Amino acid sequence: MYKKVDVLQNSGFVVYYLLMEKSKIYLETTMFSFYYAPDVPGYTELKAQVWQIFDQIRAGKYEAYTSIYAVQEIEAETNLEKRDKMKRLVIDYGVVVLPENEDSKLLDAV
């Protein structure tokens, strides 16, 4: 998408800027859980893909979101060490937690 900007007001000089918006990505609970999945057959490839996504979030390629419902699921994790690590991912990667509303309910249901 291009945005037209008059660099000197009413001068007739116009510049077009390419707006580079970050892609937004929604992370549901399994993304946080798979980050710490055991290295066993069937999980190794998925874990690598999840790590790659988090690396891309850290690099600024994606703007990451999750919902209050996913955070509640993380809080319900009975393994305290895993729960704390998953909560740390939200903080360390700057994941925006969406409040309780109809949109976040729809995302959580996906």
Buried (B, 14 or more C-beta within 10 A) or exposed (E): EEEEEEEEEEEEEEEEEEEEEEEEBBBBBEBBBBBBBEEEEEEEEEBEEBEEBBEBBEEEEBBBBBBBBBBEBBEEBEEEEBBEBBBEBBEEBEBEEBEEEEEBEEBBEE
